[in-house]
Amino acid sequence: MYSMPVSGGISNGYHGFGGTTNEHQKPEQGFAFKRRFERVDWRKIASIDVDRISRNLDFHVLQENILNITFCNIEAELDMGSVDPNFVKLFKLAQLTIEYLLHSQEFLSTNTAQVEDKLKQSQHENEETINQLEKVKQDLADMKKENHKRKKMLSAQQQMMQSGVNSYHKCAFCAKAFINPSFLTAHVTRRHNASMATSPGNMQLDSTNQQSGMPDSTNQQSAMLNTGVRNTLQEIQDQLKQTQAQLEQEKNTINALKNKEGEKDNNRDSEIRNEMEKWRIKQTEQHKLEMDSIRDMFMKELKEVNEKYSASERAVYQHHKKYGKPSNLGELKDDIELDKDLILQQREEVAKLKEQLSDQLNNVEDAMYQKFEDERKALAKKQKEQDKKHKQELAELKGALLDAQSALEEQKDSNKGEYDKRVSKVL
């Protein structure tokens, strides 16, 4: 069913071109004109005020009569013997023109839907990029927590190294040593409670010997501490190398993601702009050529009709001039006069029909031009808004990526400075 909406979308329900089009399909591919089977409601046509439609832009009336005019069988409505064949041809050309304009409108609707689908796809890709950025931020937060734990471990190791050899308290019942006396007391109470009951003076004696600086015990503890310090330093170096490798990997991942997203956005924007520009230029040129062709065709048909009627008038005049004689019975109209009156009457009827048809065609053409122009402006406005929104989202993503990269650099510098400081203290 054909329909020409007055406002809103551009869909008119026309599916005469056979299926869904793609961006490379021409409007005339798969298109075929339909048969003419409608009947003309002459009473309804007679009640229409063409001047009012042109003055008030009453598109509803055009919509109500578009089927009646476009798909009516003019040969079944008129007496073909009394109608000029050129007028019938002119009316059929007008019908085909309206049908093709409806088909072009549906083609534009399909292309607009495809552009909207591409915009939705771009929005979906932006959402995926945002999700990836959130994941990177979460990984960065986890890495900060891990670095905080390692800082605490480094602080504990530093306190252990700064406490010195003489501050250690060795257990009298085993080979373990402790930094704090309270740790030693808790260890003895927990592990050597029975031994402490049988030898109450051992722990005090061991502590006294350690503080008095006995050579054998001091050398043994110094060797143990040096070995522990070297192992701790090696472990710290390995952990710092691993942390630096992870930070470098995260930095490379963020840079690759940023470059990939920027390249994808630039390519997509450029592709959409090129397609829109090509489509606009092509549609403008094609529409202009079609209108020029239709206008030339109408002018040619009108010229032929005028020439034919001029020739008929000249023939009647010459015939009357050559054979016309006064009748002896008085003033009687002969067959030539009757033919002349009939021709004049037909000429007036044809002129009136041509004027009505021309007005209707002009109204339809103006309406279609206005509709195409509004759709083009709306599509361009929507595309501009989408581009602006997309650029804002891209700028936000780039800013977030730069913040994440700066945080990684600061974390890396902080870890490196902390490592250098603690190594210098140890050495």
N, C-alpha and C positions, 0 to 999 in steps of 0.2 A: 504494500500500500504506500502510495506517495504521500509525502507530507512536507510542508515548508514551514518550519517553526518560526514564530515571530521574534522570540527572544530566547536566551539560554544557549543550549548546545547547538551544534551544527548538524546533528544526525537527522536525516529526513526519511529513514526507513527504506531507502532505495538500495536494492541488492541486484540490480540488473546486470552488473558486470561480472558476475560469476565467481563468488568466493572472496577470500581475504587477499588484499594486495600487500605487496612489500615495498621497500623503499626504492627498488629498481624497476618497478612495474609502471608502465605508462597508463594514463587514464583511459585510453581507448582500447587497451588490451582486454579481450573477453567481453566487450560490450556489444549489445545487439538491441536494436529498436523493437519495442513491443507492438503488438497488433492494436488496431483502433476498434474498440467495441462499445464505448460509452455512448449514451444518448444525450443530446443537448436539451437542457431545460430552458426553453426559450422564454418562458415567463420569468424565470429567475434572472436570465441575462437581461431582459428588458427592464427589470427593476433596479439594476445596478447603475449608479451614478459614477461614471468614469472620472469626471472632473473632481468629485468629492474624494475619490480614492487617491488621485494624484495630489490633491491639496492637503489631505489629512494623513497621508501615508498609511492607509487602512490595509495592512497586510493580511488581516483576518479574512477579508472578502476575497483577496487573491488566493489564499489558501483553500477556501471553500470551493472555489471554481477551478482550481488548477487541474483536477482530474477531468472535470467536464470538458475543459477546453483542450487539454493535451491529448486525451485518448478518445475523443469523439470521432465518429466516422462521418466526415463532412459530406461524403458522396451519398450517404443514406439520408442525410438531413435536407439536402437541397435538390432541386430539379436541375440535373446537370445539363439539360437542353437549354435552359434559360440563364445559365451562369457562365461567365467567362472562364475558360479552363485555366487561364493564367492566375485568376483569383484563387481557384482551388489549389493550384500549385503553391501560391504564396501562403495560403493558410496551412498547408501540409508542412512547408518549410518552417513556419513558426512553431508548429507542434514538435517537429524534430529538434528544433533549437531549444525549446523549453525542456524536453526530455534529456537532452545532452547536458544542459545546465544542472539539472537535478543529479545526473550521474557525476558531474564534476564536483558538486557539493558533497556527495557521499565519499568521493575519492579524497577530498580535503579532510573530511572527518576521520577517515582511516589513518591518514598520515599524521594528523594531530594526536590520535590515540597512540601511535607508535612513538612519537616524541615524548608523550607523557610516560610511557613505559620505560623509556631510556632514563628519564629523570628519576623515576622511582628506583631503578637499578642503581643509579648514582648515589641516591640517598642510602640505599642498603649497603653499598660499599663503604660509604662514610661511617655508618654505624659499626661495621666490622673493624674499620681502622680505629675507631674509638675504643672498642673492646680490646683490641690488641694493645693499645696504649695503656689501658687500665691494667692489663696483665703485666706489662713492663713495669708499671709503677709498683704493683704488688711485689714483683720480684726484687725491685730495688729496696722496698721496705724490709723484705726478708733478709736481704744482704746486709742492710744497716744493722738489723738485730744481731746477725751473726758476727759482724765486726765489733759490735758492742761487747758481746761475750768474749771475743778474743782480746779486746782491750783489757777486760777484767783479768783474764788469764795472764796477760803480759804484766799487769800491775802486780799480781801475786808473785810472779817469777822475779820481778824487779825487787820487791820487798825481801824475797828470799836471798837474792844475791847481795843486797845492801846490808843485810843483818850481820854478815861476817861469820867467821868460824867459831869464835869464842862465845857467841851467843847461842849456840846449839846446846841442847840438853839431851844427852845420850841415855837410853834406857839401860839400867843395870842388869836386866834379865835377858835382853836380846840385842840385836845389832841396829835397831831403829834409833833415829835421832829426831828431835822436835825443836821448832823455833821458839815456841812459847812454853813456859813451865807448866801452865795449866793443861796444855795438850799432853805433856808427859805424865802428869798426875792422873789425867783421865785414862790414858793408855794403860798405865800400871794397874789402876783400879779395875779396869775392864779385863785385861789380859793376864795379869800376874798377881791377882789378889792373894792366891794361896802362897806363892813364893814370898810376897811382901810380908805375910804374917810370920813366916819362919825366919826371915832375914830382914828385920826392920831397919838395919843401918846400911844396907847395900846401896840404896838409892842415894842417900846423903853422901856416902863415901865416893860414889862415882861422880856425883856432881862436884864435890870438892876437888877430886883429882883433875876433872876436866878444866875447872877454873884455875887451878894452880899451874896449868900449862905443862903437863907431862909430855915429853917429846914423842913417844910412840903413838899415843892416842891422838895427839894434835896432827901429826903427819898423816895418819890413817884417815882422819876426818877431812883434812885438806885435800887429799887425793880423791876421796869420795865426792867432795863438793865440786872440785874441778871437773870431774867426769859428768856430774849432774848438770853443771853450768853449760858445758859443751853440748850435751844432749839437748838441753832446753833451748840453747841458741839455734841449734840445727833445726829443731822442731818449729821454732818461731820463724826462721827463714823459709822453711817449706810452706808454712801456713801463709806467710806474706806473699810468696810467689803464687800460690794458688789463688789468693784473693785478688792479686793484680791480674792474673789470667782471666778470672771471672769478670772483673771490671772491664777489661779490654774486650772480652767477648760481648758483654752487654752493650758497650759503646758501639762496637761494629754492627750489632743487631739493630740498634736504634738508628744509626746512620743509614743502613741499608733499607730499613723500613721507611725512613723519611724520604730517601731518594726515589724509592719505588713508588710511593704514594704521590709524590710531586710529579713524577713523569707520567703516571697513570692519569692524574687529574688534568695535566696539560694536554695530553693526547685526547682525552675525552672531550674537554671543552673545545679544542680546536676542531674535532670531528663534528660535534654538534653545530658549531657556528658555520662550518663549511656546508654541511647538509642543508641548514636552514637558508643560507644565502643562495645556494644553487636552486633549491626548491622555489624560493621567492622569485628569483629572476626567471626561471623557467615558466612558472605559472603566470607571471605578468606578461611575458612575451607571447605565450600561447593564447592567453585571454584576449590580448590586444589584436592578435592576428585573427582570431575567431570573430571578434566584433567587427573588425574591418571587412572581413569576408562576408559576414551576414549583412552588413550595411550596404556593401556594393551589390550584393545579390538583390536586396530589396529595391535599391535604386534602379537597378537594371530592369526588374520586373515592372516597377511603376512606369518606367520610361516606355517599355514595350506596350503596356496597357494604354498609356496616353497617346502613343503613336497610332495604335490601332483605332482608338476612338476618333482621333483627328482624321485618319484616313476614311473612316466611315462617314464622318460629317462632310468631308470633301466630296465623297462619292454621291451622297444624297443631294448635296448642293448642285453638283454637275448634272445629275440626272434630272433634277427639278428644272434647272436652267435650260436643259436641252429639250425635254419632253413636256414640260409643264405648260398647258394651254387652258384658258378659261373654259369652263363647262357651260353649254347652252342651257342646261337645266338649273343653273344657279351656282352658288358657292357650295360645292361638295368636296369633301376630303377624299382623295383617292388612296390607293394602297401605299403609295410612296409616303404620303403624310402620316398614315397610320404606322408605317414602319419607323418613320422618324420619331414619332412620339414614343413608340415602344423602346427605341434605342436610347432616347433621352431618359426615359424612366429607369431603364436598366443601368444607365450610366450613373444616375443619381443614387440608385441602390448600391452599386458597386463602390462608388465614392464614399458613401456613408459607412459601408462595411470595412473598406480600407482604412478609413479614419479610426473606427473603433478598434480594428485589429492593430493599427499602428500605436494607438494609445495604450492598449493592453501590453503590447510588446515592450513599449518604452517603460511602462510601470514595472513589468517583470524584470527587465534589464536593470533598471535603477535599483530595484529591491535586491537583486542578486549582487550587483556591484557593492551596495551598501553592506550587505551581509558578509561578502568576502572581505571587505575592508575592515569591518568590525572584528571578524575572526582573526584576521592577520594581526591587527593591533593587539587584541587580547593575547594571542599566542606570543607575540614579541614581548609584551609586558610580563607575561608569566615566565618566559625564558630569562628575561633580565632579572626578575626577582630570584629565580632559582640560581642564576650565576652569582648574584650578590650573596645569597645565603651560603652557597657552596664555598665562595672565597672566604667568608667569615669563619666557617667551620674549619677550612684548611689553615687559616691563620692561627686559630686556636690550637689546632693539632700541632702545628709547627712550634708555637710557643711552649706547649707542654713538653714536646720533645727536647727543645732547647733547655728547659728547666731540668728535665731528667738528666740530660747530658752534663749540665753544670754541676748537678748534685753528685754525679758519678766522679767528675773531675775533682771536686772538693774532697770527696771521700777518699779518693786515691791519694791526693796530696797529703791529707791528714794522716792516713795510714803510713805513708812513706816517711813523713816527718817524725811520727811517733816511733817508727822502727829505728830510724837513724839515731834518735835521741837515746833510746834504750840500749842500743848496741854500743854507743859511745860511752854510756855509763858503765856497761859491763866490762868493756875493754879498758 
